[in-house]
Amino acid sequence: MSAPTNPSVLIIGGSGVVGSRAARALRRLQPALPITLGARDLARADTLAKEIGGANAARIDLERQDLGLPADAAFSAVVVFLKDTSLNSMKYAQAKGIPYVAFSDFVFDIGPAVAHYIQKPGSAPILMLGHFLGGTVTLAALHFAREFQHVHSIEIGAVFDEEDVGGPAAKGDLEHVARSVPHPLILENGKFLWAQGEGATRVFRGADGTEWKGHASPLLDVVSLAAATDARTVRLDFAVRPSASRRPGQGLSHEVIIEIVGERRDGTTGRVRHALTDDDVHSGMSARGAALAVERLLGLAGGPPVAPGLYHPEGLLDPAYVLERLKELGTRIQVTALPERHGRLQQRMT
């Protein structure tokens, strides 16, 4: 379904690594939806706009509350792929009464955005999408958790190539984390903790059995999964694969391991491990998640346009729908379960 009558979706950071991929993904999902690529490098944004079609470019000034845009500019949503410390992009969306998506807010710095929402709760839908891979991992974990009656723990390990670090905005985000909060947030035995030392690291096995030492990350997945499942332990850890360890001819790829422990509906307790692998760079799945979220906010898939409110991706998108779309786009899923009755590993591929 497409909606050619919709005003343009404004993608701020639209010529960047993730923003450009999100624009392409949104174009594949909605061929007739107008897109405006907001950027400082207008020439680069204009080139991309011509490439994807049905798009244009606009210079954005985040120091101004009008973003430097004409007074009569009309948009259907504002999606931000960089850290806007002024929050002028959010204020702009609230003033226009249109959906706003914040992609670069970590768990420790969402306070100002939440405060602005509280002041004007009925103005616009506000989506906090500072989740790993554009919310797709949280949504996948929630889908996998549906086989349990009660979830005890969710542990996520991610591995990506050292050359797959994204563009300037992504590097800026990493520097922001290192500079602002050295201790990531985890949920451990029912208590939220700012992990330190060895508590901030975890060894997990990758999709091929390789052991990785991951470091916890302060993304919003932990609070989303904790609230949605009542699990007592939730954490997300990253490991970086040295480029030298890639096999000859192997390109960049990434993998995500989701391990869930819980009580099944037959009363037994078990652990299920899902390995998601993808031959695209991690920014590709991030872009897909953002595009699916925009599509849903505008009412172009999954229901009518979203009403004003404060949202995480699990409040908007059906996990099963997102997982199917990811599989269609090339994500592979390997499931490993250890049933209590048989005590042996079973694997299946989807």
N, C-alpha and C positions, 0 to 999 in steps of 0.2 A: 504494500500500500504506500502511496506517496501523496504528498500534499503540496502541490505547486502554489497554492494560495498563501502558504505560510511566509512570513517575513524571513529574512536571512538569519541563520545561526552565526553568531559572532564568536569565533575561536581566537582567543588572545594567546599569542605564542603559536599561532597557526602555521608558521613556517619552520618551527623547531622540529626536533627529532620525533617526539611523541605527537605533538600537535599536527604535523603534516600527515603522519600515519592515521591519526584520528579523522582528519578531513577525508582521506581516501576511503577509510572504512565506512564513514557516514555516507559518502557518495555511493558506495556499493549497496548499502542498505536502503538508501533513499535517493534514487537517481534524479528526482525532480526537486529536491530540497535545496533552496538557495543557501550558499555558505559565504561568509565574509571572513577572510583571513586577516586578523589583526596582528600587526608586527611592527618592529622598528625598522627592519630591512624591507622596505616596500618593494624593491625590485625582485628580491627573492620570493616574497609572498605573491607578487603578481605573476611570476613564472609558474608557481604551483597552481594558482587559481586558473590559469589558462589550461594547465595540464588536466585538472580534474573536471573542468567544465561547470557551468552554472554557478560560478563563484567569482568573487572580486576581492581586492585587497584594500586595507585601510590602515593608515598609520595611527598607532595608539599611544597616548600619553597618559601613563598611570598617575602622574602627578596632578592631573586635573579631574574633577568630579564628573565632567562630561566626557572624559577620556579623549578629548580633542576631536570629538566627532560632531557633525552638523546637528543642530537642534532638532531637525525633522527626521533624523536617522531612526529607522524602525528595525527592530530585531525580534526574533522569537525566543532566543535564549542567549546567555553569555556563558561560555565555557573557558576556564582559565587554566593554562598549562604551565604557569610559572608562579613564583611566590610574589603575590601582590601585598606588600606590607602596608600599603595605604588603605586597602580594602575599597578603593574607589570603584573597582569593577563590580563588587558586590552591591555597593550603594547605588550604582547606575542601574543594575538589574532590579533592585527593589523599587527604585523610583519609576521604572518602566512597567513594573508588575510582571516580569518575565522570569522564567527559571534561570537559576544560577548554579554552576558546577565548579567547586573548588577542588582542583586536582593535586595541589602541592602542599596541603596543610597536614602536618604531622600531629600525633596525638597530644603533644605538649603545647601546641600553639593554635588551637582552634578557639580559645577563649574569646578573642576579639570578634570573630565571625559569629559565634553563638550569641554574644551580647548584642550585636547589631540585629540578629534575627529576633531576639526577645523584645527589642524596642519596636519592631514592626513585623509581628508574627503573621499578619494577614496579607502582607504585600506581595510575596512571591514564594515559589518553591525553591528551597535552598538545599542542594545536595552536597554533602561533605564526602568527597571521593578520594581522600588521602589514603587509600587502601592499596595493597600490593597488586600490581597488574590491573589497575582500574577496577578493582572490586571483584574481578573474576575468580580469584582464589577463595575469598570469603564465600562467594555464592556457590562455588563448587563444594567447599567444605560443608556448607549447610545442606546441600543436596545429599551428600554422602551420609550426613548425620541422620537423615530421615529413617534409616534402617534401624536406629536405636530408639528405645523407649526413653532412656535416660542417658545423656552424654556425660562422661566423667572428665575426659581430657581431649584436647585437640592440639596437636603439635605439628607445625608446618616448617619444613626445611626447604630452602630454595637454593639452587646452584646456577650461577650464570658466569659467562666467560669474562675474563678481565678486560677484554676489548669491547665488551658490550655494556658500557657504562652510560650510554646516552650522550646527549649534547650538553651545551653550556648550562641549561636550566637544571638538568639532572645533577650535573656536577655541583652546581650552586646549592641544590637541596642537600647533597651529602655534606658539603662544607657547613651548611646551616645546622645540620644535626650535630656534627662534631664540635661546632663552636658553642651551640646553645645548650644541649642536654647530653652529657656523656653517658647517662644511664637510661637504657630503654625500659619501657613498661611491659611487664608480664603479669599474668595471673597464675599464682602458685598456691595450691591447696586452699582456694577460696579467697585469697588476699591479693590485691593489686600491689605490686612491688616495683620500684625502680631498681632493676637488677644491676649488680656490681660484680666485678672480678669474675671468678669462675661461674658465678650464677648467671652471668650474661652470655655464656657460651654453652653450646650443646653439640655433642657428636651425633650425627645421624647418617644413615646409609642412603646413597643416591639410588637412582633407578636401576643402575647396573651392579649395585652392591658395594660400590666404592664408599669408604668412610670419609665424611667431611666434618670439619669443625666449623660450625656456624656461629655467628654472633647475632644476638637478638636485635630487632629493629623496632623503632618507635612509630610504626604505622598504625592506622586505625583498625586493622583487622582484629587485633586482640580485644578491643572493647566491643566491637560489633559481634564477634563470635561469643564472647562471654555473655552479653545481654540476650542474644538470640537463643542460646542453648542451655544456659545455667550451668555450663561446665565449670569445674573447680580449678582446672589448669588449662591455660591457653597461652601459646607463645609462637612467635614467628622468627626464624633464624635464617640468615643469609650466609652462604659460602661462595667464594670466588674461585673459579677454575682457571689455573694458569694456562695461557695459550699454548705453552710448550707441551702440555699434556694431551692436547688434541691429537687424534689419530691422523695419519696422512690423508689429505683430501677432505677431512671433516671440517665443516664450516661452523660458524657461531650457532649455538643452540642453548636452550635453557631447560631446566626441569624443576618441578615442584613436587615435594613429597608431603602428603597429608595423612597423618596417622590419628585415628580416632579410637578411643577406648570408651566403652559404654555398656549399658545393660540392654540386651536385645529384647524383643517383644515376647520371646518365650521364657524370659527370666534368666537366661545365661549371660555371662559377661564375656566380651570378646574384644579383640583389637583388629581393626581393619586398616590397611595401608593402601593408599591410592597414589600412584606415581603418574604425574602429568608431564609429558615431554612434548617439545615443539621445536621444529627446526628453524623457526623464525627467531629474531632477537627479542628480548623481553619487552622492548617498547612496542612490538607488534601486538602482543596480547593486551598490554595496557591501553593501546589505542582502540582495540575492539571493545573493551569494557566501557570506555568513555563513549564510544559511538552508540552502543546499545542503551546506555543510560540516557543520552540525549533523545534518541528515538522514543524511549518510553516517556520521558518528561513531556514531550510535545504531543503525546497521544497518537503516535504513528504506529505503535505496536503495543500489544498487551493491555490495552484499555484506553479510556479517555485521557485527555490532558490532566496532568497531576495538579492537585489543588495546592495552594500555599501551605507551607509547613517546613519543618527541618527534617531532612532525610539522610539515611545511609543507603547504600545500594540494595541491601536486603529488604528495605521497606518499599522498594519500587519494582524490583525485577524478580521474576520467578526463577529460582535456581536451576530447575530442570530445563527451562527454555534457554538460559545462558549456556549451560553445559552442552546442549545439543548444537547450539550455534558454534561453539568453540570446536567441537568435533568436526563439524562441517568444514571449518577453516583449517583443519590439519592437526589439531591437538590430539595426541594419543593418550589413552588412559589404561594403566595396568593396575589391577586390583589384586591384593594379596590378603587373605583372611586366615585366621587361626581359630577354627571352631573348637569350642571347649570339649565337645563330645568325641572328636577324633584326634585332637592334638597334633595335627599335621597341617602343613601349609597347602593352601589351594590357590591357584592363580587363574585369572582369566583376563583376556584382553578385550577392550571395547574401542 
